Amino acid sequence: MAKSVLREKSYGFAIEIVNLSQLLIAERKEFVLSKQLLRSGSAIGALIREAEFAQSKKDFINKMSIALKEVNETLYWLDLLKDTHFLEVVSHQKLHFTCKELVAMLASSVKTSKSNL
């Protein structure tokens, strides 16, 4: 299988989210928001992986659309963590930028797939 930029970017992002979640728990003693961030941030890549073996084009679009929703939710948790001073601005900017890249890639994939139905 050819390397997928979306697959690799979402996997790398999930690693960053896992590391951030561990840091928030260990150093900041933040347990609730970090778990929400972990769930949504790691679900993105998992859904993209699921979409690789979708049963149909509609199933593929559905999984990629849900991944897009998870990216949006992740953006929410990142913003909330920054605005409540659990996350430094520099860390937020880096992760926020990656989320925006994932949004663009997923939205493009969904749009292209819908146009080919």
Jmol script that loads the backbone (N, CA, C; Angstrom):
load data "model"
ATOM      1  N   MET A   1       0.841  -1.178   0.000  1.00  0.00           N
ATOM      2  CA  MET A   1       0.000   0.000   0.000  1.00  0.00           C
ATOM      3  C   MET A   1       0.887   1.242   0.000  1.00  0.00           C
ATOM      4  N   ALA A   2       0.545   2.217  -0.794  1.00  0.00           N
ATOM      5  CA  ALA A   2       1.303   3.465  -0.850  1.00  0.00           C
ATOM      6  C   ALA A   2       1.174   4.202   0.481  1.00  0.00           C
ATOM      7  N   LYS A   3       2.190   4.964   0.800  1.00  0.00           N
ATOM      8  CA  LYS A   3       2.135   5.738   2.037  1.00  0.00           C
ATOM      9  C   LYS A   3       1.051   6.810   1.922  1.00  0.00           C
ATOM     10  N   SER A   4       0.290   6.945   2.954  1.00  0.00           N
ATOM     11  CA  SER A   4      -0.774   7.943   2.998  1.00  0.00           C
ATOM     12  C   SER A   4      -0.334   9.083   3.919  1.00  0.00           C
ATOM     13  N   VAL A   5      -0.280  10.275   3.362  1.00  0.00           N
ATOM     14  CA  VAL A   5       0.094  11.444   4.156  1.00  0.00           C
ATOM     15  C   VAL A   5      -0.918  11.640   5.286  1.00  0.00           C
ATOM     16  N   LEU A   6      -2.190  11.474   4.978  1.00  0.00           N
ATOM     17  CA  LEU A   6      -3.240  11.632   5.990  1.00  0.00           C
ATOM     18  C   LEU A   6      -3.086  10.599   7.099  1.00  0.00           C
ATOM     19  N   ARG A   7      -2.814   9.364   6.710  1.00  0.00           N
ATOM     20  CA  ARG A   7      -2.632   8.295   7.699  1.00  0.00           C
ATOM     21  C   ARG A   7      -1.440   8.604   8.602  1.00  0.00           C
ATOM     22  N   GLU A   8      -0.324   8.989   8.017  1.00  0.00           N
ATOM     23  CA  GLU A   8       0.877   9.278   8.790  1.00  0.00           C
ATOM     24  C   GLU A   8       0.703  10.515   9.680  1.00  0.00           C
ATOM     25  N   LYS A   9       0.083  11.552   9.143  1.00  0.00           N
ATOM     26  CA  LYS A   9      -0.115  12.781   9.919  1.00  0.00           C
ATOM     27  C   LYS A   9      -1.046  12.535  11.103  1.00  0.00           C
ATOM     28  N   SER A  10      -2.119  11.766  10.868  1.00  0.00           N
ATOM     29  CA  SER A  10      -3.067  11.500  11.961  1.00  0.00           C
ATOM     30  C   SER A  10      -2.433  10.606  13.025  1.00  0.00           C
ATOM     31  N   TYR A  11      -1.573   9.676  12.615  1.00  0.00           N
ATOM     32  CA  TYR A  11      -0.892   8.810  13.582  1.00  0.00           C
ATOM     33  C   TYR A  11       0.112   9.614  14.407  1.00  0.00           C
ATOM     34  N   GLY A  12       0.888  10.454  13.754  1.00  0.00           N
ATOM     35  CA  GLY A  12       1.832  11.310  14.474  1.00  0.00           C
ATOM     36  C   GLY A  12       1.118  12.252  15.433  1.00  0.00           C
ATOM     37  N   PHE A  13      -0.031  12.760  14.993  1.00  0.00           N
ATOM     38  CA  PHE A  13      -0.826  13.636  15.844  1.00  0.00           C
ATOM     39  C   PHE A  13      -1.327  12.879  17.069  1.00  0.00           C
ATOM     40  N   ALA A  14      -1.774  11.644  16.870  1.00  0.00           N
ATOM     41  CA  ALA A  14      -2.254  10.831  17.999  1.00  0.00           C
ATOM     42  C   ALA A  14      -1.139  10.620  19.022  1.00  0.00           C
ATOM     43  N   ILE A  15       0.072  10.407  18.549  1.00  0.00           N
ATOM     44  CA  ILE A  15       1.210  10.244  19.466  1.00  0.00           C
ATOM     45  C   ILE A  15       1.413  11.513  20.287  1.00  0.00           C
ATOM     46  N   GLU A  16       1.340  12.662  19.626  1.00  0.00           N
ATOM     47  CA  GLU A  16       1.487  13.932  20.344  1.00  0.00           C
ATOM     48  C   GLU A  16       0.379  14.117  21.375  1.00  0.00           C
ATOM     49  N   ILE A  17      -0.828  13.718  21.034  1.00  0.00           N
ATOM     50  CA  ILE A  17      -1.965  13.840  21.949  1.00  0.00           C
ATOM     51  C   ILE A  17      -1.792  12.906  23.146  1.00  0.00           C
ATOM     52  N   VAL A  18      -1.338  11.681  22.911  1.00  0.00           N
ATOM     53  CA  VAL A  18      -1.096  10.744  24.017  1.00  0.00           C
ATOM     54  C   VAL A  18      -0.044  11.323  24.956  1.00  0.00           C
ATOM     55  N   ASN A  19       1.038  11.836  24.395  1.00  0.00           N
ATOM     56  CA  ASN A  19       2.099  12.427  25.220  1.00  0.00           C
ATOM     57  C   ASN A  19       1.599  13.634  26.002  1.00  0.00           C
ATOM     58  N   LEU A  20       0.803  14.480  25.352  1.00  0.00           N
ATOM     59  CA  LEU A  20       0.247  15.649  26.040  1.00  0.00           C
ATOM     60  C   LEU A  20      -0.685  15.221  27.161  1.00  0.00           C
ATOM     61  N   SER A  21      -1.512  14.230  26.902  1.00  0.00           N
ATOM     62  CA  SER A  21      -2.438  13.736  27.921  1.00  0.00           C
ATOM     63  C   SER A  21      -1.678  13.215  29.142  1.00  0.00           C
ATOM     64  N   GLN A  22      -0.618  12.465  28.900  1.00  0.00           N
ATOM     65  CA  GLN A  22       0.202  11.955  30.002  1.00  0.00           C
ATOM     66  C   GLN A  22       0.830  13.105  30.793  1.00  0.00           C
ATOM     67  N   LEU A  23       1.297  14.123  30.081  1.00  0.00           N
ATOM     68  CA  LEU A  23       1.897  15.289  30.732  1.00  0.00           C
ATOM     69  C   LEU A  23       0.866  16.037  31.575  1.00  0.00           C
ATOM     70  N   LEU A  24      -0.320  16.236  31.027  1.00  0.00           N
ATOM     71  CA  LEU A  24      -1.374  16.945  31.755  1.00  0.00           C
ATOM     72  C   LEU A  24      -1.746  16.213  33.040  1.00  0.00           C
ATOM     73  N   ILE A  25      -1.782  14.898  32.970  1.00  0.00           N
ATOM     74  CA  ILE A  25      -2.131  14.108  34.153  1.00  0.00           C
ATOM     75  C   ILE A  25      -0.990  14.128  35.171  1.00  0.00           C
ATOM     76  N   ALA A  26       0.232  13.884  34.722  1.00  0.00           N
ATOM     77  CA  ALA A  26       1.378  13.764  35.631  1.00  0.00           C
ATOM     78  C   ALA A  26       1.800  15.098  36.235  1.00  0.00           C
ATOM     79  N   GLU A  27       1.892  16.130  35.409  1.00  0.00           N
ATOM     80  CA  GLU A  27       2.445  17.400  35.887  1.00  0.00           C
ATOM     81  C   GLU A  27       1.398  18.423  36.292  1.00  0.00           C
ATOM     82  N   ARG A  28       0.261  18.417  35.619  1.00  0.00           N
ATOM     83  CA  ARG A  28      -0.761  19.436  35.891  1.00  0.00           C
ATOM     84  C   ARG A  28      -1.916  18.901  36.732  1.00  0.00           C
ATOM     85  N   LYS A  29      -1.916  17.595  36.962  1.00  0.00           N
ATOM     86  CA  LYS A  29      -2.980  16.931  37.730  1.00  0.00           C
ATOM     87  C   LYS A  29      -4.362  17.240  37.152  1.00  0.00           C
ATOM     88  N   GLU A  30      -4.417  17.251  35.814  1.00  0.00           N
ATOM     89  CA  GLU A  30      -5.668  17.504  35.100  1.00  0.00           C
ATOM     90  C   GLU A  30      -6.128  16.166  34.528  1.00  0.00           C
ATOM     91  N   PHE A  31      -7.294  15.689  34.982  1.00  0.00           N
ATOM     92  CA  PHE A  31      -7.729  14.340  34.645  1.00  0.00           C
ATOM     93  C   PHE A  31      -8.931  14.282  33.703  1.00  0.00           C
ATOM     94  N   VAL A  32      -9.783  15.274  33.711  1.00  0.00           N
ATOM     95  CA  VAL A  32     -11.026  15.200  32.945  1.00  0.00           C
ATOM     96  C   VAL A  32     -10.825  15.673  31.502  1.00  0.00           C
ATOM     97  N   LEU A  33     -10.349  16.887  31.322  1.00  0.00           N
ATOM     98  CA  LEU A  33     -10.167  17.430  29.975  1.00  0.00           C
ATOM     99  C   LEU A  33      -9.137  16.631  29.183  1.00  0.00           C
ATOM    100  N   SER A  34      -8.102  16.176  29.877  1.00  0.00           N
ATOM    101  CA  SER A  34      -7.055  15.402  29.190  1.00  0.00           C
ATOM    102  C   SER A  34      -7.605  14.091  28.630  1.00  0.00           C
ATOM    103  N   LYS A  35      -8.539  13.479  29.347  1.00  0.00           N
ATOM    104  CA  LYS A  35      -9.142  12.234  28.845  1.00  0.00           C
ATOM    105  C   LYS A  35     -10.027  12.505  27.629  1.00  0.00           C
ATOM    106  N   GLN A  36     -10.750  13.615  27.659  1.00  0.00           N
ATOM    107  CA  GLN A  36     -11.587  13.990  26.515  1.00  0.00           C
ATOM    108  C   GLN A  36     -10.704  14.248  25.296  1.00  0.00           C
ATOM    109  N   LEU A  37      -9.603  14.974  25.519  1.00  0.00           N
ATOM    110  CA  LEU A  37      -8.660  15.252  24.445  1.00  0.00           C
ATOM    111  C   LEU A  37      -8.064  13.957  23.902  1.00  0.00           C
ATOM    112  N   LEU A  38      -7.711  13.052  24.786  1.00  0.00           N
ATOM    113  CA  LEU A  38      -7.132  11.772  24.381  1.00  0.00           C
ATOM    114  C   LEU A  38      -8.115  10.979  23.516  1.00  0.00           C
ATOM    115  N   ARG A  39      -9.371  10.953  23.932  1.00  0.00           N
ATOM    116  CA  ARG A  39     -10.380  10.196  23.176  1.00  0.00           C
ATOM    117  C   ARG A  39     -10.556  10.761  21.764  1.00  0.00           C
ATOM    118  N   SER A  40     -10.791  12.072  21.690  1.00  0.00           N
ATOM    119  CA  SER A  40     -11.062  12.651  20.368  1.00  0.00           C
ATOM    120  C   SER A  40      -9.805  12.699  19.503  1.00  0.00           C
ATOM    121  N   GLY A  41      -8.670  13.032  20.101  1.00  0.00           N
ATOM    122  CA  GLY A  41      -7.435  13.157  19.334  1.00  0.00           C
ATOM    123  C   GLY A  41      -6.902  11.845  18.796  1.00  0.00           C
ATOM    124  N   SER A  42      -7.148  10.764  19.508  1.00  0.00           N
ATOM    125  CA  SER A  42      -6.682   9.454  19.035  1.00  0.00           C
ATOM    126  C   SER A  42      -7.711   8.786  18.124  1.00  0.00           C
ATOM    127  N   ALA A  43      -8.966   9.201  18.212  1.00  0.00           N
ATOM    128  CA  ALA A  43     -10.020   8.616  17.372  1.00  0.00           C
ATOM    129  C   ALA A  43      -9.845   8.997  15.902  1.00  0.00           C
ATOM    130  N   ILE A  44      -9.230  10.132  15.640  1.00  0.00           N
ATOM    131  CA  ILE A  44      -9.067  10.619  14.266  1.00  0.00           C
ATOM    132  C   ILE A  44      -8.349   9.565  13.419  1.00  0.00           C
ATOM    133  N   GLY A  45      -7.179   9.185  13.852  1.00  0.00           N
ATOM    134  CA  GLY A  45      -6.389   8.204  13.115  1.00  0.00           C
ATOM    135  C   GLY A  45      -7.053   6.844  13.055  1.00  0.00           C
ATOM    136  N   ALA A  46      -7.708   6.465  14.138  1.00  0.00           N
ATOM    137  CA  ALA A  46      -8.394   5.165  14.157  1.00  0.00           C
ATOM    138  C   ALA A  46      -9.506   5.127  13.115  1.00  0.00           C
ATOM    139  N   LEU A  47     -10.234   6.210  12.981  1.00  0.00           N
ATOM    140  CA  LEU A  47     -11.303   6.266  11.985  1.00  0.00           C
ATOM    141  C   LEU A  47     -10.751   6.268  10.565  1.00  0.00           C
ATOM    142  N   ILE A  48      -9.638   6.949  10.375  1.00  0.00           N
ATOM    143  CA  ILE A  48      -8.995   6.946   9.052  1.00  0.00           C
ATOM    144  C   ILE A  48      -8.553   5.534   8.701  1.00  0.00           C
ATOM    145  N   ARG A  49      -7.999   4.819   9.682  1.00  0.00           N
ATOM    146  CA  ARG A  49      -7.592   3.428   9.454  1.00  0.00           C
ATOM    147  C   ARG A  49      -8.807   2.558   9.131  1.00  0.00           C
ATOM    148  N   GLU A  50      -9.907   2.773   9.846  1.00  0.00           N
ATOM    149  CA  GLU A  50     -11.134   2.021   9.566  1.00  0.00           C
ATOM    150  C   GLU A  50     -11.609   2.284   8.143  1.00  0.00           C
ATOM    151  N   ALA A  51     -11.520   3.525   7.719  1.00  0.00           N
ATOM    152  CA  ALA A  51     -11.991   3.910   6.388  1.00  0.00           C
ATOM    153  C   ALA A  51     -11.203   3.214   5.280  1.00  0.00           C
ATOM    154  N   GLU A  52      -9.961   2.840   5.560  1.00  0.00           N
ATOM    155  CA  GLU A  52      -9.143   2.158   4.558  1.00  0.00           C
ATOM    156  C   GLU A  52      -9.785   0.847   4.109  1.00  0.00           C
ATOM    157  N   PHE A  53     -10.535   0.216   4.983  1.00  0.00           N
ATOM    158  CA  PHE A  53     -11.187  -1.044   4.655  1.00  0.00           C
ATOM    159  C   PHE A  53     -12.706  -0.915   4.733  1.00  0.00           C
ATOM    160  N   ALA A  54     -13.190   0.246   4.327  1.00  0.00           N
ATOM    161  CA  ALA A  54     -14.632   0.490   4.331  1.00  0.00           C
ATOM    162  C   ALA A  54     -15.327  -0.510   3.412  1.00  0.00           C
ATOM    163  N   GLN A  55     -16.556  -0.827   3.751  1.00  0.00           N
ATOM    164  CA  GLN A  55     -17.318  -1.811   2.982  1.00  0.00           C
ATOM    165  C   GLN A  55     -17.877  -1.228   1.691  1.00  0.00           C
ATOM    166  N   SER A  56     -17.973   0.092   1.649  1.00  0.00           N
ATOM    167  CA  SER A  56     -18.512   0.759   0.469  1.00  0.00           C
ATOM    168  C   SER A  56     -18.015   2.202   0.462  1.00  0.00           C
ATOM    169  N   LYS A  57     -18.293   2.878  -0.627  1.00  0.00           N
ATOM    170  CA  LYS A  57     -17.932   4.298  -0.729  1.00  0.00           C
ATOM    171  C   LYS A  57     -18.673   5.109   0.338  1.00  0.00           C
ATOM    172  N   LYS A  58     -19.934   4.781   0.573  1.00  0.00           N
ATOM    173  CA  LYS A  58     -20.717   5.482   1.602  1.00  0.00           C
ATOM    174  C   LYS A  58     -20.140   5.239   2.994  1.00  0.00           C
ATOM    175  N   ASP A  59     -19.698   4.028   3.246  1.00  0.00           N
ATOM    176  CA  ASP A  59     -19.070   3.703   4.528  1.00  0.00           C
ATOM    177  C   ASP A  59     -17.775   4.497   4.689  1.00  0.00           C
ATOM    178  N   PHE A  60     -16.994   4.580   3.611  1.00  0.00           N
ATOM    179  CA  PHE A  60     -15.755   5.370   3.622  1.00  0.00           C
ATOM    180  C   PHE A  60     -16.059   6.829   3.958  1.00  0.00           C
ATOM    181  N   ILE A  61     -17.034   7.403   3.277  1.00  0.00           N
ATOM    182  CA  ILE A  61     -17.404   8.801   3.504  1.00  0.00           C
ATOM    183  C   ILE A  61     -17.865   8.997   4.941  1.00  0.00           C
ATOM    184  N   ASN A  62     -18.641   8.056   5.454  1.00  0.00           N
ATOM    185  CA  ASN A  62     -19.135   8.147   6.825  1.00  0.00           C
ATOM    186  C   ASN A  62     -17.986   8.147   7.832  1.00  0.00           C
ATOM    187  N   LYS A  63     -17.050   7.235   7.668  1.00  0.00           N
ATOM    188  CA  LYS A  63     -15.928   7.152   8.611  1.00  0.00           C
ATOM    189  C   LYS A  63     -15.044   8.408   8.539  1.00  0.00           C
ATOM    190  N   MET A  64     -14.802   8.882   7.333  1.00  0.00           N
ATOM    191  CA  MET A  64     -13.977  10.086   7.171  1.00  0.00           C
ATOM    192  C   MET A  64     -14.708  11.319   7.721  1.00  0.00           C
ATOM    193  N   SER A  65     -16.023  11.345   7.577  1.00  0.00           N
ATOM    194  CA  SER A  65     -16.821  12.454   8.122  1.00  0.00           C
ATOM    195  C   SER A  65     -16.789  12.450   9.646  1.00  0.00           C
ATOM    196  N   ILE A  66     -16.844  11.273  10.229  1.00  0.00           N
ATOM    197  CA  ILE A  66     -16.757  11.175  11.687  1.00  0.00           C
ATOM    198  C   ILE A  66     -15.369  11.595  12.151  1.00  0.00           C
ATOM    199  N   ALA A  67     -14.338  11.213  11.406  1.00  0.00           N
ATOM    200  CA  ALA A  67     -12.977  11.650  11.740  1.00  0.00           C
ATOM    201  C   ALA A  67     -12.894  13.174  11.715  1.00  0.00           C
ATOM    202  N   LEU A  68     -13.555  13.793  10.749  1.00  0.00           N
ATOM    203  CA  LEU A  68     -13.589  15.253  10.656  1.00  0.00           C
ATOM    204  C   LEU A  68     -14.259  15.858  11.886  1.00  0.00           C
ATOM    205  N   LYS A  69     -15.328  15.238  12.348  1.00  0.00           N
ATOM    206  CA  LYS A  69     -15.995  15.700  13.575  1.00  0.00           C
ATOM    207  C   LYS A  69     -15.068  15.566  14.786  1.00  0.00           C
ATOM    208  N   GLU A  70     -14.310  14.487  14.829  1.00  0.00           N
ATOM    209  CA  GLU A  70     -13.380  14.280  15.944  1.00  0.00           C
ATOM    210  C   GLU A  70     -12.270  15.335  15.945  1.00  0.00           C
ATOM    211  N   VAL A  71     -11.816  15.729  14.762  1.00  0.00           N
ATOM    212  CA  VAL A  71     -10.805  16.793  14.691  1.00  0.00           C
ATOM    213  C   VAL A  71     -11.387  18.081  15.249  1.00  0.00           C
ATOM    214  N   ASN A  72     -12.624  18.371  14.875  1.00  0.00           N
ATOM    215  CA  ASN A  72     -13.271  19.586  15.371  1.00  0.00           C
ATOM    216  C   ASN A  72     -13.418  19.551  16.889  1.00  0.00           C
ATOM    217  N   GLU A  73     -13.784  18.397  17.425  1.00  0.00           N
ATOM    218  CA  GLU A  73     -13.894  18.261  18.880  1.00  0.00           C
ATOM    219  C   GLU A  73     -12.531  18.435  19.538  1.00  0.00           C
ATOM    220  N   THR A  74     -11.508  17.885  18.926  1.00  0.00           N
ATOM    221  CA  THR A  74     -10.148  18.018  19.460  1.00  0.00           C
ATOM    222  C   THR A  74      -9.738  19.484  19.514  1.00  0.00           C
ATOM    223  N   LEU A  75     -10.089  20.238  18.486  1.00  0.00           N
ATOM    224  CA  LEU A  75      -9.804  21.678  18.486  1.00  0.00           C
ATOM    225  C   LEU A  75     -10.471  22.360  19.689  1.00  0.00           C
ATOM    226  N   TYR A  76     -11.681  21.952  19.985  1.00  0.00           N
ATOM    227  CA  TYR A  76     -12.395  22.503  21.144  1.00  0.00           C
ATOM    228  C   TYR A  76     -11.630  22.244  22.444  1.00  0.00           C
ATOM    229  N   TRP A  77     -11.218  20.991  22.657  1.00  0.00           N
ATOM    230  CA  TRP A  77     -10.509  20.647  23.892  1.00  0.00           C
ATOM    231  C   TRP A  77      -9.165  21.368  23.972  1.00  0.00           C
ATOM    232  N   LEU A  78      -8.472  21.483  22.857  1.00  0.00           N
ATOM    233  CA  LEU A  78      -7.198  22.213  22.849  1.00  0.00           C
ATOM    234  C   LEU A  78      -7.405  23.682  23.219  1.00  0.00           C
ATOM    235  N   ASP A  79      -8.431  24.296  22.637  1.00  0.00           N
ATOM    236  CA  ASP A  79      -8.723  25.695  22.957  1.00  0.00           C
ATOM    237  C   ASP A  79      -9.092  25.858  24.428  1.00  0.00           C
ATOM    238  N   LEU A  80      -9.900  24.940  24.938  1.00  0.00           N
ATOM    239  CA  LEU A  80     -10.309  25.010  26.343  1.00  0.00           C
ATOM    240  C   LEU A  80      -9.108  24.837  27.275  1.00  0.00           C
ATOM    241  N   LEU A  81      -8.237  23.907  26.971  1.00  0.00           N
ATOM    242  CA  LEU A  81      -7.033  23.705  27.786  1.00  0.00           C
ATOM    243  C   LEU A  81      -6.125  24.929  27.756  1.00  0.00           C
ATOM    244  N   LYS A  82      -6.022  25.562  26.606  1.00  0.00           N
ATOM    245  CA  LYS A  82      -5.207  26.790  26.512  1.00  0.00           C
ATOM    246  C   LYS A  82      -5.846  27.917  27.321  1.00  0.00           C
ATOM    247  N   ASP A  83      -7.138  28.111  27.142  1.00  0.00           N
ATOM    248  CA  ASP A  83      -7.822  29.223  27.793  1.00  0.00           C
ATOM    249  C   ASP A  83      -7.975  29.046  29.299  1.00  0.00           C
ATOM    250  N   THR A  84      -7.812  27.816  29.790  1.00  0.00           N
ATOM    251  CA  THR A  84      -7.840  27.568  31.235  1.00  0.00           C
ATOM    252  C   THR A  84      -6.422  27.400  31.792  1.00  0.00           C
ATOM    253  N   HIS A  85      -5.440  27.712  30.970  1.00  0.00           N
ATOM    254  CA  HIS A  85      -4.019  27.754  31.345  1.00  0.00           C
ATOM    255  C   HIS A  85      -3.419  26.391  31.709  1.00  0.00           C
ATOM    256  N   PHE A  86      -4.008  25.328  31.187  1.00  0.00           N
ATOM    257  CA  PHE A  86      -3.396  24.007  31.343  1.00  0.00           C
ATOM    258  C   PHE A  86      -2.408  23.720  30.219  1.00  0.00           C
ATOM    259  N   LEU A  87      -2.567  24.430  29.105  1.00  0.00           N
ATOM    260  CA  LEU A  87      -1.739  24.214  27.928  1.00  0.00           C
ATOM    261  C   LEU A  87      -1.092  25.531  27.522  1.00  0.00           C
ATOM    262  N   GLU A  88       0.219  25.489  27.323  1.00  0.00           N
ATOM    263  CA  GLU A  88       0.945  26.694  26.926  1.00  0.00           C
ATOM    264  C   GLU A  88       0.596  27.070  25.493  1.00  0.00           C
ATOM    265  N   VAL A  89       0.687  28.364  25.213  1.00  0.00           N
ATOM    266  CA  VAL A  89       0.307  28.891  23.907  1.00  0.00           C
ATOM    267  C   VAL A  89       1.112  28.244  22.780  1.00  0.00           C
ATOM    268  N   VAL A  90       2.396  28.052  22.975  1.00  0.00           N
ATOM    269  CA  VAL A  90       3.244  27.473  21.927  1.00  0.00           C
ATOM    270  C   VAL A  90       2.805  26.047  21.597  1.00  0.00           C
ATOM    271  N   SER A  91       2.553  25.251  22.613  1.00  0.00           N
ATOM    272  CA  SER A  91       2.072  23.880  22.393  1.00  0.00           C
ATOM    273  C   SER A  91       0.717  23.893  21.700  1.00  0.00           C
ATOM    274  N   HIS A  92      -0.139  24.778  22.131  1.00  0.00           N
ATOM    275  CA  HIS A  92      -1.461  24.906  21.530  1.00  0.00           C
ATOM    276  C   HIS A  92      -1.348  25.254  20.057  1.00  0.00           C
ATOM    277  N   GLN A  93      -0.507  26.216  19.724  1.00  0.00           N
ATOM    278  CA  GLN A  93      -0.370  26.649  18.331  1.00  0.00           C
ATOM    279  C   GLN A  93       0.081  25.509  17.430  1.00  0.00           C
ATOM    280  N   LYS A  94       1.041  24.733  17.898  1.00  0.00           N
ATOM    281  CA  LYS A  94       1.557  23.615  17.103  1.00  0.00           C
ATOM    282  C   LYS A  94       0.462  22.574  16.845  1.00  0.00           C
ATOM    283  N   LEU A  95      -0.236  22.176  17.898  1.00  0.00           N
ATOM    284  CA  LEU A  95      -1.286  21.166  17.766  1.00  0.00           C
ATOM    285  C   LEU A  95      -2.481  21.706  16.979  1.00  0.00           C
ATOM    286  N   HIS A  96      -2.794  22.972  17.191  1.00  0.00           N
ATOM    287  CA  HIS A  96      -3.898  23.614  16.481  1.00  0.00           C
ATOM    288  C   HIS A  96      -3.610  23.637  14.982  1.00  0.00           C
ATOM    289  N   PHE A  97      -2.380  23.945  14.621  1.00  0.00           N
ATOM    290  CA  PHE A  97      -1.985  23.972  13.216  1.00  0.00           C
ATOM    291  C   PHE A  97      -2.141  22.586  12.582  1.00  0.00           C
ATOM    292  N   THR A  98      -1.703  21.562  13.285  1.00  0.00           N
ATOM    293  CA  THR A  98      -1.833  20.200  12.770  1.00  0.00           C
ATOM    294  C   THR A  98      -3.302  19.818  12.622  1.00  0.00           C
ATOM    295  N   CYS A  99      -4.119  20.215  13.578  1.00  0.00           N
ATOM    296  CA  CYS A  99      -5.561  19.948  13.484  1.00  0.00           C
ATOM    297  C   CYS A  99      -6.143  20.607  12.237  1.00  0.00           C
ATOM    298  N   LYS A 100      -5.763  21.821  11.987  1.00  0.00           N
ATOM    299  CA  LYS A 100      -6.279  22.533  10.815  1.00  0.00           C
ATOM    300  C   LYS A 100      -5.842  21.840   9.520  1.00  0.00           C
ATOM    301  N   GLU A 101      -4.626  21.318   9.508  1.00  0.00           N
ATOM    302  CA  GLU A 101      -4.170  20.550   8.349  1.00  0.00           C
ATOM    303  C   GLU A 101      -5.024  19.301   8.172  1.00  0.00           C
ATOM    304  N   LEU A 102      -5.306  18.612   9.268  1.00  0.00           N
ATOM    305  CA  LEU A 102      -6.142  17.415   9.213  1.00  0.00           C
ATOM    306  C   LEU A 102      -7.551  17.758   8.742  1.00  0.00           C
ATOM    307  N   VAL A 103      -8.095  18.876   9.205  1.00  0.00           N
ATOM    308  CA  VAL A 103      -9.420  19.318   8.755  1.00  0.00           C
ATOM    309  C   VAL A 103      -9.422  19.492   7.240  1.00  0.00           C
ATOM    310  N   ALA A 104      -8.426  20.191   6.732  1.00  0.00           N
ATOM    311  CA  ALA A 104      -8.358  20.451   5.291  1.00  0.00           C
ATOM    312  C   ALA A 104      -8.243  19.147   4.498  1.00  0.00           C
ATOM    313  N   MET A 105      -7.393  18.246   4.962  1.00  0.00           N
ATOM    314  CA  MET A 105      -7.194  16.984   4.255  1.00  0.00           C
ATOM    315  C   MET A 105      -8.456  16.108   4.295  1.00  0.00           C
ATOM    316  N   LEU A 106      -9.067  16.021   5.458  1.00  0.00           N
ATOM    317  CA  LEU A 106     -10.274  15.201   5.594  1.00  0.00           C
ATOM    318  C   LEU A 106     -11.438  15.795   4.800  1.00  0.00           C
ATOM    319  N   ALA A 107     -11.611  17.111   4.887  1.00  0.00           N
ATOM    320  CA  ALA A 107     -12.697  17.763   4.153  1.00  0.00           C
ATOM    321  C   ALA A 107     -12.529  17.548   2.654  1.00  0.00           C
ATOM    322  N   SER A 108     -11.300  17.648   2.180  1.00  0.00           N
ATOM    323  CA  SER A 108     -11.026  17.423   0.764  1.00  0.00           C
ATOM    324  C   SER A 108     -11.336  15.987   0.366  1.00  0.00           C
ATOM    325  N   SER A 109     -10.949  15.049   1.207  1.00  0.00           N
ATOM    326  CA  SER A 109     -11.187  13.628   0.931  1.00  0.00           C
ATOM    327  C   SER A 109     -12.681  13.329   0.880  1.00  0.00           C
ATOM    328  N   VAL A 110     -13.428  13.880   1.828  1.00  0.00           N
ATOM    329  CA  VAL A 110     -14.870  13.665   1.867  1.00  0.00           C
ATOM    330  C   VAL A 110     -15.531  14.291   0.639  1.00  0.00           C
ATOM    331  N   LYS A 111     -15.134  15.517   0.320  1.00  0.00           N
ATOM    332  CA  LYS A 111     -15.726  16.219  -0.823  1.00  0.00           C
ATOM    333  C   LYS A 111     -15.448  15.454  -2.121  1.00  0.00           C
ATOM    334  N   THR A 112     -14.208  15.021  -2.309  1.00  0.00           N
ATOM    335  CA  THR A 112     -13.852  14.276  -3.512  1.00  0.00           C
ATOM    336  C   THR A 112     -14.631  12.970  -3.589  1.00  0.00           C
ATOM    337  N   SER A 113     -14.731  12.286  -2.470  1.00  0.00           N
ATOM    338  CA  SER A 113     -15.446  11.001  -2.451  1.00  0.00           C
ATOM    339  C   SER A 113     -16.933  11.189  -2.749  1.00  0.00           C
ATOM    340  N   LYS A 114     -17.516  12.250  -2.217  1.00  0.00           N
ATOM    341  CA  LYS A 114     -18.933  12.517  -2.476  1.00  0.00           C
ATOM    342  C   LYS A 114     -19.171  12.841  -3.948  1.00  0.00           C
ATOM    343  N   SER A 115     -18.228  13.547  -4.554  1.00  0.00           N
ATOM    344  CA  SER A 115     -18.400  13.921  -5.958  1.00  0.00           C
ATOM    345  C   SER A 115     -18.254  12.722  -6.888  1.00  0.00           C
ATOM    346  N   ASN A 116     -17.620  11.645  -6.382  1.00  0.00           N
ATOM    347  CA  ASN A 116     -17.426  10.440  -7.186  1.00  0.00           C
ATOM    348  C   ASN A 116     -18.492   9.371  -6.921  1.00  0.00           C
ATOM    349  N   LEU A 117     -19.518   9.723  -6.160  1.00  0.00           N
ATOM    350  CA  LEU A 117     -20.574   8.735  -5.874  1.00  0.00           C
ATOM    351  C   LEU A 117     -21.398   8.423  -7.102  1.00  0.00           C
TER     352      LEU A 117
END
end "model"
wireframe off; spacefill off
backbone 0.3
color backbone group
